[in-house]
Every structure is written in structure tokens, then in C-alpha cells.
Amino acid sequence: MRARSGAAAMAAAVVVGCLTGWAATGSAAIPATGQASLVKVTRTHTIAGYVAGVSNSATAVMTFTAPRLDCVVGDTGAIFSQFAIGGSESGFGVAGQLEASCGGKTGTSPRYAGLVVVDGTVHDMTGKVHGGDPITVDLVGGPTGYNGSLSDAKTGASASGSGAGVLTSDVQASTDGAGTFPKFRRIDYSVTINGASMGSLSPTEFVEVDSAGHLEIGTSAFSGTVFSNYFKSNT
């Protein structure tokens, strides 16, 4: 999913499954992490994480801590934590996203914005989110409908929505980045699908590399329900 706060009414799009529009790179020297498959992708925007195939319906939960960013004046970096259930390569069902941004221009205080997208409709998060807050994304998808919620357990900030259902095919858990990355190391995600670790479903792993094949955002192996995305330039 790709969305930005503010402009264009937070227009959003979700790309799942084979991630249409992403090009596989050549033989970049990236160490394997022990998962069933590894796909290296490169594009103007960045993405790293996992996609798991599911059949017919899925109840999926992702928890993580809102990033604490060390922003400096003029830093344009933004980090997007994304979780989605998709219907097809060209469509999507339900997704939740939290953006942590340094904002650029002036000021050093991070900005946070969240949204839930259901069947193409964007539901903005209401309330405040701060770095270090516990975040939960709950998604349900299947032939009878989609439901999604994004919530901050500390402040009560939330977004939610529901919509018509289509055949569920994939669950995607990922990190996206834009601009100059803030000084930041990693995000840890705990992900379950139908009560089991996403890692138990032999998911496809994605890492972000630049045009020269150098790692930009890495993806760790699962440890129980948890995996990490890490920013190579800051480790």
C-alpha cells in the first residue's frame, strides 16, 4: 500500500501478491535469511516485508511500536508501516497504514498519520499518535466482506471501516520508505494469520535494494510471530 498524509485526500493504493510494477533485480549480494523464498525489488519507492498466500478468508493481526524518529531540520524522510489483505493483483480488500514522518522544511518533531482503506475507501485516523505507542492493526477479509481497524492503545487514536468482500488471496506485512530516511534502525512486527504466525505459512520475503543491488531495507527471518525490517544505511 502506498499513501501519504495531507495531499490528494490521502489517496491510497494497495499492491499485493506478485507486487505488480516492481522489478526483480540481478544477482545482488544479499545474505539469505532462511525463509522459503527471497525476492529483491527495486523502484523509486521502497518496500520490504512478507507476502503470504491464504485461501478464501483470513483474520490477520499485526502489532508494533510506533517508530521514535530522531528528526533534524530539513529531513524529508517518512516510514510507512503497512498491513493488507488483497483480493487480486490489481485490486485489494482491506489495509491499514501508519506513517511516521520528519516532515521536512522546518521543525524536528515527528508527525504521525494513520488510515484504513476498505474496498477503495479511505478512513483517516482520528486522535494523536506518539513515538513509542503500541499500535495494532486488525484485518478480516473474505467472500462475505472486509473489516479493518488501526488503533493506538495508549492514546485511543483509531481508524476503522468495512466494505464488500471479494476472494481473499494474500496477506502483506511490510515497511515502505520515502525521501531521505530519518536516523532510524528497525521496526519489529508481530503478525498472526488465523491465529498462527505468518512465518508458518512459508511467506515470500521482500527486501529493498537500490539500482546497483545494494540493500536499503532488509527483512529478518521470523522468530515465532515476529520479524523485523531494518534500514541498512543506519545500522
Residue pairs with C-beta under 8 A, 6 or more apart in sequence:
1 12
1 13
1 14
1 15
1 80
1 82
1 84
1 92
1 95
1 97
1 117
1 172
1 176
2 12
2 13
2 14
2 15
2 45
2 80
2 176
3 10
3 11
3 12
3 13
3 80
3 97
3 99
3 115
3 117
3 122
4 10
4 78
4 99
4 178
5 99
5 101
5 111
5 113
6 113
9 122
10 113
10 115
10 122
10 124
11 122
12 95
12 97
12 115
12 117
12 122
13 92
14 84
14 86
14 92
14 95
14 117
14 172
15 21
15 22
15 89
15 92
16 51
16 84
16 85
16 86
16 89
16 92
16 169
16 170
16 172
17 51
17 86
17 88
17 89
17 169
17 170
18 89
19 39
19 41
19 47
19 51
19 206
20 89
20 90
21 43
22 41
22 42
22 43
22 47
23 41
23 42
23 43
24 39
24 40
24 41
25 40
25 41
25 42
25 209
25 213
26 213
27 213
28 40
28 209
28 213
28 214
28 215
29 213
30 38
30 40
30 207
30 209
30 213
30 215
30 218
32 38
33 205
33 219
33 220
33 221
34 221
35 50
35 199
35 202
35 203
35 204
35 205
35 221
35 222
36 202
36 203
36 204
36 205
37 202
37 204
37 205
38 204
38 205
38 207
39 204
39 205
39 206
39 207
40 206
40 207
40 209
40 213
41 47
41 206
41 207
41 208
41 209
42 208
42 209
42 210
42 211
45 176
45 177
45 178
46 175
46 176
46 177
46 178
46 208
46 216
46 217
47 174
47 175
47 176
47 206
47 208
47 217
48 174
48 175
48 206
48 207
48 208
48 217
48 218
48 219
48 229
49 82
49 172
49 173
49 174
49 175
49 189
49 205
49 206
49 219
49 227
49 229
50 172
50 173
50 174
50 191
50 198
50 199
50 203
50 204
50 205
50 206
50 219
50 227
51 170
51 171
51 172
51 203
51 204
51 206
52 170
52 171
52 193
52 198
52 201
52 202
52 203
52 204
53 169
53 170
53 201
54 85
54 168
54 169
54 170
54 171
54 193
54 194
54 201
55 168
56 142
56 143
56 167
56 168
57 140
57 141
57 142
57 143
57 144
57 168
58 85
58 139
58 140
58 141
58 142
58 168
58 171
58 193
58 194
59 139
59 140
59 193
59 194
59 195
60 83
60 85
60 138
60 139
60 140
60 141
60 171
60 191
60 192
60 193
60 194
60 198
61 136
61 137
61 138
61 139
61 191
61 192
62 83
62 96
62 136
62 137
62 139
62 173
62 189
62 190
62 191
63 134
63 135
63 136
63 137
63 189
63 190
64 81
64 135
64 187
64 188
64 189
64 190
65 132
65 133
65 134
65 135
65 187
65 188
66 98
66 100
66 112
66 129
66 130
66 131
66 132
66 133
66 134
66 135
66 152
67 79
67 81
67 100
67 110
67 131
67 184
67 187
68 110
68 131
68 132
69 77
69 79
69 100
69 101
69 102
69 110
69 131
69 182
69 183
69 184
70 182
70 183
70 184
71 77
71 102
71 103
71 107
71 108
71 109
71 110
71 182
72 102
72 108
72 183
73 106
73 107
73 108
74 104
74 105
75 102
75 103
75 104
75 108
75 179
75 180
75 182
76 102
76 103
76 104
76 178
76 179
76 180
77 101
77 102
77 177
77 178
77 179
77 180
77 181
77 182
77 184
78 99
78 100
78 101
78 102
78 177
78 178
78 179
79 99
79 100
79 101
79 175
79 176
79 177
79 181
79 182
79 184
79 187
80 97
80 98
80 99
80 175
80 176
80 177
80 178
81 97
81 98
81 100
81 135
81 175
81 187
81 189
82 95
82 96
82 97
82 172
82 173
82 174
82 175
82 176
83 95
83 96
83 97
83 137
83 139
83 171
83 172
83 173
83 174
83 191
84 92
84 93
84 94
84 95
84 96
84 139
84 171
84 172
85 92
85 93
85 94
85 95
85 139
85 140
85 141
85 146
85 168
85 170
85 171
85 172
86 92
86 93
86 168
86 169
86 170
86 171
86 172
87 93
87 141
87 166
87 167
87 168
87 169
88 166
88 167
88 169
91 166
92 117
92 120
93 118
93 119
93 141
93 146
93 163
93 165
93 166
93 168
94 116
94 117
94 118
94 119
94 139
94 140
94 141
94 146
94 147
94 148
94 161
94 163
95 116
95 117
95 139
95 148
96 114
96 115
96 116
96 117
96 137
96 139
96 148
96 149
96 150
96 159
97 114
97 115
97 116
97 117
97 150
98 112
98 113
98 114
98 125
98 129
98 135
98 150
99 111
99 112
99 113
99 114
100 110
100 111
100 112
100 131
100 182
101 110
101 111
101 112
101 113
102 108
102 110
102 111
102 182
103 109
103 110
103 111
104 179
110 131
110 182
112 128
112 129
112 130
112 131
113 124
113 125
113 129
114 124
114 125
114 129
114 150
114 157
114 159
115 122
115 123
115 124
115 125
115 150
115 159
116 122
116 123
116 125
116 148
116 149
116 150
116 159
116 160
116 161
117 123
117 148
117 161
118 146
118 147
118 148
118 161
118 162
118 163
119 146
119 163
119 164
120 163
121 161
121 163
123 159
123 160
123 161
124 159
125 150
125 157
125 158
125 159
126 157
126 158
126 159
127 152
127 155
127 156
127 157
127 158
128 152
128 155
128 157
129 135
129 152
129 155
129 157
130 154
130 155
133 152
133 153
133 154
133 155
134 152
134 153
134 154
135 150
135 151
135 152
135 153
136 149
136 150
136 151
136 153
137 148
137 149
137 150
138 147
138 148
138 149
138 151
139 146
139 147
139 148
139 171
140 146
140 147
140 148
141 165
141 168
142 165
142 168
143 165
143 166
143 167
143 168
144 165
145 162
145 163
145 164
145 165
146 162
146 163
146 164
146 165
147 160
147 161
147 162
148 160
148 161
148 162
149 158
149 159
149 160
150 158
150 159
150 160
151 157
151 158
151 159
152 158
171 193
171 198
173 189
173 191
173 198
173 227
174 206
174 229
175 187
175 217
175 229
177 208
177 216
177 217
177 231
181 231
181 233
181 234
183 234
184 231
184 234
185 230
185 231
185 234
185 235
186 228
186 229
186 230
186 231
186 235
187 228
187 229
188 226
188 227
188 228
189 226
189 227
189 228
189 229
190 225
190 226
191 197
191 198
191 199
191 225
191 226
191 227
192 198
192 225
193 201
197 222
197 224
197 225
198 222
198 225
198 227
199 221
199 222
199 224
199 225
199 227
205 219
206 219
207 215
207 217
207 218
207 219
208 215
208 216
208 217
209 215
209 216
210 216
214 232
215 232
216 231
216 232
216 233
217 229
217 230
217 231
217 232
218 229
218 230
218 231
218 232
219 227
219 228
219 229
220 227
220 228
220 229
220 230
221 227
